[in-house]
């Protein structure tokens, strides 16, 4: 079974601080996705990383896929209250098709 | 805007009283999914449809059933809700079929806002 472990589980920071959250597995994934879920809403896709070592940037968010494609990180620069939410990483089950397995998530709170 | 719609957003039911949650999509996607998400946990896949082909996850309780009468609609029926079934239920869709070898980069899952189920 491919498992994704996310850390930390909870993170509370002040506006303007930087942070990094991690998604780790003992299994190789063909690709990984990051979703953000705001309270009371469904997850929304932020990015998909597909190549080992790949770095993608989305405004203040930087996503990296590990060289061995077993891990990924999300770095947020100068966090804002609007970044508050649950950050989920997800990968294809058995590296096949549409079925996703999700990590446990990192719940981020950014205080003004 | 094309989207995934879930109704109702909040549902309260009594222990053992059947309940149906609905999902509709205007994206014309082949695949529809139902997830259960308990507080502070990751979404857990219950089942999915590729067109009308139903696929049940091995550990989905028999208490949960699903119907997909057409491309646009999918329903989740909980026959006898227990207290442990209180959760957020998420519907999602995706475009391409879940075939081995299809890269996930080609497939994004689009989630609805969820239905929060309370069991009294």
Interface residues (C-beta under 8 A of the other chain):
Chain A: X9 X30 X31 X33 X35 X40 X41 X42 X43 X44 X45 X48 X50 X88 X91 X92 X94 X96 X97 X98 X99 X100 X102 X103 X104 X105 X107
Chain B: X4 X6 X31 X40 X41 X42 X43 X44 X45 X48 X90 X92 X94 X96 X97 X98 X99 X100 X101 X102 X103 X104 X105 X107 X108 X109 X110 X111 X112 X113 X114 X116
